Amino acid sequence: WLSLLLWTVPWVPTSSIPAALVIGLLVFERQWLREQIASYRAEAVLLFLVLVLGIAFSQLPSKSLKGSYDFLRGAVFFFPVLYLAGQERERLKKGFWPTLCGGLVVLLVVAAWAWSEGNGSLRGFQRQLILSFRHYNVFATCVATVGVFAAAGALFGRSGKFSSWLGCLLLCISAILTFITGSRGSFVALLIVAGLGCYLRFRNLRKWLLAGGSALIAVLGVLVASGWLGEHVSAWHRRGDFTAGRLKLFGAIWDAVATQSPATGFGINTYKYLDIAQPLKKSVVLPHNVLLESLFSLGLIGTFALMVLAVLLIRRLRTEPVDPMLYHVGLMLIVFYLLRGMLDMKLFSQYFPAALAFGYAMMTGAMIPARRRDG
């Protein structure tokens, strides 16, 4: 839990935790790991071919090799999380609420420090977060992840009213702090995911939840697009464009792929280094959309292969979950990151595949019957 919550914090070496856990599986659960790798052989081969395609047809092979390595570092998170969710489920759940509370306290302390260092202004607050977290969006992602977990625990946990109230409290605090950071994508994605959880949990209220949630998102969209919200939180409306130049960027990437390299793209992890599809005055380091990044990196062939991989993985999720809480933790996390990936995030990095691997492993592990211990 802690590894995922603080994954994107640059001054915490949490990306080494999945590697250490995989080494632990090799030492203590080698047979189990072999069986799992064998059962996912088709998916692993397809993923390997996608990465090879992104390197072989790359205009910068060394950069593509590094991007593929980072992607795999995140993807291997799947196996230790699957083991814990399937084989050590109760131990895993015991650390759920303490880690969420502790993680949010740490993030609140960081936010208080950034606010004081920023002279009590939103711009100063965001500037300090950029200095500490590479960008305030990174900090907001950490905070919103706490909210996603808290919503899943409150809605689908079986620990009584206390955990439900605690989850609601953590969700509200996370939503407020995410809003203050100015990260539109994280805030809206958190609202949608919380609404999705309510929709899945309260079957008798689905129509009302769907109507109310749609109205809330519509009102928020009007406030953002009109610029009214930007008068109070500057990051919500920049330079007279509520998309902050994303529409121009998306169009330029689509045109570049369609006209120059539609079949195989330009290579994994090359957008930052190639002077291609940069329509804004200031160059950006990522396409801000994982689907367009896939097209830019892999072309139509590689993107289609990734979609086939997604279908193969989804087909495995046909069993009723044994543990609803862990299952919905994984589902809501995946939806949150996919929504974030439509406006931000980098596909071929450690962070995005790690979150998807974590969520999918939670869903898969939650469908495995609990192991009976001898004696």
C-alpha positions in Angstrom: 0.0 0.0 0.0 2.7 2.4 1.0 4.7 1.7 -2.2 1.8 2.7 -4.4 0.7 5.7 -2.3 4.2 7.3 -2.4 5.3 5.8 -5.7 5.7 9.2 -7.4 7.4 11.0 -4.6 10.9 11.6 -5.9 12.6 11.7 -2.5 11.2 8.3 -1.4 12.8 5.2 -3.2 9.6 3.3 -3.3 10.2 2.0 -6.9 12.7 -0.4 -5.4 10.0 -2.1 -3.2 8.4 -4.1 -6.1 11.9 -5.4 -7.2 12.6 -6.4 -3.6 9.2 -8.2 -3.4 9.9 -10.1 -6.6 13.3 -11.2 -5.3 11.5 -12.4 -2.2 9.1 -14.4 -4.3 12.1 -15.9 -6.2 13.6 -17.0 -2.8 10.6 -18.1 -0.8 7.8 -18.8 -3.4 9.8 -19.9 -6.5 7.3 -22.6 -7.5 4.3 -20.3 -7.2 6.1 -17.6 -9.3 6.9 -20.2 -12.0 3.3 -21.3 -12.1 2.0 -17.8 -12.4 4.5 -16.8 -15.2 3.5 -20.0 -17.1 -0.2 -19.2 -16.8 0.4 -15.7 -18.2 2.7 -16.8 -20.9 0.6 -15.6 -23.8 0.1 -12.2 -22.3 3.9 -11.9 -21.5 4.9 -12.9 -25.0 2.5 -10.3 -26.5 3.8 -7.6 -24.2 7.4 -8.5 -25.1 6.6 -8.3 -28.8 5.0 -4.8 -28.3 8.2 -3.5 -26.5 10.4 -5.0 -29.2 8.3 -3.3 -31.8 8.7 0.0 -30.0 12.5 -0.4 -29.9 13.1 -1.9 -33.3 11.3 0.9 -35.3 12.4 3.7 -33.0 14.2 6.8 -34.2 16.1 6.8 -30.9 16.6 3.1 -29.9 18.6 3.9 -26.7 15.8 6.1 -25.4 13.2 3.4 -26.3 15.2 0.7 -24.5 15.2 2.9 -21.3 11.5 3.5 -21.7 10.8 -0.2 -22.1 12.9 -1.0 -19.0 11.0 1.6 -16.9 7.7 0.1 -18.1 8.8 -3.4 -17.1 9.9 -2.2 -13.7 6.4 -1.0 -13.0 4.7 -4.0 -14.6 6.5 -6.6 -12.4 4.5 -5.1 -9.5 1.8 -7.5 -10.6 3.3 -10.7 -9.2 4.0 -9.7 -5.6 0.6 -7.9 -5.3 -1.1 -11.0 -6.7 0.6 -13.2 -4.2 -0.3 -10.9 -1.3 -3.9 -10.4 -2.4 -4.4 -14.1 -3.1 -2.3 -15.9 -0.4 -1.9 -13.3 2.4 -5.2 -11.5 2.1 -6.0 -10.9 5.7 -2.5 -9.7 6.5 -2.7 -7.3 3.5 -6.0 -5.9 4.7 -4.7 -5.3 8.2 -2.4 -2.7 6.9 -5.0 -1.0 4.8 -6.4 1.7 7.1 -3.2 2.4 9.1 -1.3 3.0 5.9 -4.0 5.3 4.4 -4.2 7.3 7.6 -0.4 7.5 7.9 0.1 8.3 4.2 -2.5 11.1 4.3 -0.9 12.6 7.4 2.4 12.7 5.7 0.9 14.4 2.6 -1.0 16.9 4.8 2.3 17.8 6.5 4.0 18.3 3.2 1.1 20.5 2.0 1.3 22.6 5.2 5.0 23.1 4.6 4.5 24.0 0.9 1.7 26.5 1.9 3.9 28.2 4.5 6.9 28.3 2.2 4.7 29.7 -0.6 3.7 32.7 1.6 0.1 31.5 2.0 -0.8 31.9 -1.7 -2.0 29.3 -4.2 0.7 30.2 -6.7 3.4 29.9 -4.1 1.9 26.7 -2.9 2.0 25.2 -6.4 5.5 26.5 -6.9 6.8 24.7 -3.8 5.0 21.5 -4.8 6.7 21.7 -8.2 10.1 22.0 -6.5 9.4 19.1 -4.2 7.4 16.7 -6.4 8.5 17.6 -10.0 4.9 19.0 -10.4 1.9 19.6 -8.3 0.0 17.1 -10.5 2.3 14.4 -9.0 1.4 15.4 -5.5 -2.3 15.5 -6.4 -2.1 12.0 -7.8 -0.7 10.7 -4.5 -3.4 12.5 -2.5 -6.2 11.4 -4.8 -5.0 7.8 -4.7 -5.6 7.9 -0.9 -9.1 9.1 -1.7 -9.7 6.2 -4.2 -8.6 3.6 -1.7 -10.6 5.2 1.1 -13.8 5.2 -1.1 -13.4 1.6 -1.9 -12.7 0.6 1.7 -15.7 2.6 3.0 -18.1 1.2 0.3 -17.0 -2.4 0.2 -15.2 -3.1 3.4 -16.7 -5.3 6.1 -15.2 -3.7 9.2 -18.3 -2.0 10.5 -19.5 1.6 10.7 -16.2 3.0 12.0 -14.3 2.1 8.8 -17.1 3.5 6.7 -17.0 6.8 8.5 -13.2 6.8 8.5 -13.2 6.2 4.7 -15.7 9.0 4.1 -13.5 11.4 6.2 -10.3 10.4 4.3 -12.1 10.7 1.0 -13.4 14.3 1.8 -10.0 15.4 3.0 -8.3 14.0 -0.1 -10.8 15.6 -2.4 -10.4 19.0 -0.8 -6.6 18.8 -0.8 -6.6 17.6 -4.4 -8.8 20.5 -5.4 -6.5 23.1 -3.7 -3.5 21.8 -5.6 -5.2 22.8 -8.9 -4.9 19.4 -10.5 -8.1 19.3 -12.5 -7.5 15.7 -13.8 -7.0 14.2 -10.4 -9.9 16.0 -8.8 -12.5 15.1 -11.5 -11.2 11.6 -11.8 -11.5 11.1 -8.0 -15.1 12.4 -8.2 -16.0 10.1 -11.0 -14.4 7.0 -9.3 -16.2 7.8 -6.0 -19.4 8.0 -8.0 -18.7 4.8 -9.8 -18.1 3.1 -6.4 -21.5 4.4 -5.1 -23.1 3.2 -8.3 -21.8 -0.3 -7.9 -22.6 -0.5 -4.2 -26.1 1.0 -4.0 -28.0 -0.9 -6.6 -31.4 0.6 -5.6 -30.2 4.1 -6.1 -28.4 3.7 -9.4 -30.7 6.0 -11.4 -30.4 8.8 -8.9 -26.6 8.4 -8.6 -26.2 8.4 -12.3 -28.3 11.5 -12.8 -26.8 13.4 -9.8 -23.2 12.5 -10.8 -23.7 13.5 -14.4 -25.2 16.8 -13.3 -22.3 17.5 -10.9 -19.7 16.8 -13.6 -21.7 18.9 -16.1 -21.8 21.9 -13.6 -18.1 21.5 -12.9 -17.3 21.4 -16.6 -19.3 24.7 -17.2 -17.4 26.4 -14.4 -14.1 25.3 -15.7 -14.8 26.0 -19.4 -16.2 29.5 -18.6 -13.1 30.5 -16.7 -15.1 31.3 -13.6 -13.2 28.7 -11.5 -9.9 29.9 -13.0 -10.5 33.2 -11.3 -10.1 31.5 -7.9 -7.8 28.6 -8.7 -5.3 29.7 -11.4 -4.4 26.3 -12.6 -7.9 25.5 -13.7 -7.9 28.0 -16.6 -4.6 29.1 -18.2 -3.9 31.5 -21.0 -7.6 31.7 -22.0 -7.7 28.0 -22.7 -9.3 25.7 -20.1 -7.5 22.7 -21.7 -4.1 24.4 -21.2 -3.3 23.7 -24.9 -4.1 20.0 -24.8 -6.5 20.2 -27.8 -3.8 21.7 -30.0 -1.3 19.1 -28.7 -3.6 16.2 -29.4 -4.3 17.4 -32.9 -0.6 17.9 -33.7 0.2 14.4 -32.5 -2.6 12.8 -34.5 -1.5 14.6 -37.6 2.2 13.6 -37.1 1.4 10.0 -36.7 -1.1 9.9 -39.6 1.2 11.6 -42.1 4.7 10.4 -41.1 4.6 7.0 -39.4 1.1 5.5 -39.0 2.1 1.8 -38.9 4.9 1.7 -36.4 5.1 5.2 -34.8 8.3 6.9 -33.7 9.4 4.6 -30.9 8.9 4.3 -27.2 10.0 7.2 -25.0 11.0 9.4 -27.9 8.4 12.2 -27.8 10.4 14.2 -25.3 13.5 14.2 -27.5 12.1 14.5 -31.0 11.0 17.9 -32.4 7.8 16.5 -33.7 4.2 17.5 -32.8 5.1 20.4 -30.6 2.6 23.1 -31.5 2.9 25.1 -28.2 5.3 27.9 -27.5 7.0 25.8 -24.8 7.9 22.2 -25.6 6.2 19.6 -23.5 7.7 16.3 -22.3 4.8 14.0 -22.8 1.6 13.8 -25.0 -0.7 14.1 -22.0 -2.8 11.2 -23.3 -1.7 7.6 -23.0 -3.7 6.5 -26.1 -2.0 9.2 -28.3 1.3 8.3 -26.7 0.8 4.7 -27.7 0.0 5.8 -31.3 3.1 8.0 -31.3 5.3 5.4 -29.9 4.0 2.2 -31.5 1.8 3.2 -34.4 -1.4 1.4 -35.3 0.2 -2.1 -35.1 1.6 -1.7 -31.6 -1.5 0.0 -30.3 -3.8 -2.7 -31.7 -1.5 -5.3 -30.0 -1.9 -3.5 -26.7 -5.7 -3.5 -27.1 -5.5 -7.3 -27.7 -3.5 -7.7 -24.5 -6.1 -5.7 -22.6 -8.8 -8.0 -23.9 -6.9 -11.1 -22.9 -6.5 -9.8 -19.4 -10.1 -8.7 -19.1 -11.3 -12.1 -20.1 -9.6 -13.6 -17.0 -11.9 -11.5 -14.8 -15.0 -13.7 -15.2 -15.1 -15.2 -11.7 -17.1 -13.7 -8.8 -14.7 -12.1 -6.3 -14.2 -13.7 -3.0 -13.2 -10.4 -1.4 -15.3 -7.5 -2.7 -13.2 -4.8 -1.0 -9.8 -5.8 -2.6 -11.6 -6.4 -5.9 -13.1 -2.9 -6.0 -9.9 -1.3 -4.7 -8.2 -2.6 -7.8 -11.1 -1.7 -10.1 -11.4 1.8 -8.9 -7.7 2.4 -9.0 -7.5 1.2 -12.6 -10.4 3.5 -13.6 -8.8 6.4 -11.8 -5.5 6.0 -13.6 -7.2 5.4 -17.0 -9.1 8.7 -16.5 -5.9 10.5 -15.5 -4.2 9.0 -18.5 -6.6 10.7 -20.8 -5.3 14.1 -19.7 -1.9 13.5 -18.2 0.4 10.7 -17.2 3.1 8.9 -19.2 2.4 5.4 -20.5 5.9 4.2 -20.9 7.2 5.0 -17.4 7.3 3.2 -14.1 4.3 4.8 -12.5 1.4 4.3 -14.9 2.0 0.5 -15.6 2.7 0.0 -11.8 -0.7 1.4 -10.9 -2.5 -0.7 -13.5 -0.5 -3.8 -12.5 -1.3 -3.2 -8.9 -5.1 -2.7 -9.6 -5.3 -5.8 -11.9 -3.4 -7.9 -9.4 -5.8 -6.8 -6.6 -8.8 -7.8 -8.8 -7.3 -11.1 -9.8 -6.1 -12.0 -6.2 -9.6 -11.1 -4.8 -11.0 -14.0 -6.9 -8.7 -16.6 -5.5 -10.3 -18.7 -2.6 -8.6 -18.1 0.7 -5.7 -20.5 1.4 -6.3 -23.0 4.3 -3.3 -23.2 6.7 -2.3 -26.6 8.0 -2.5 -26.9 11.8 
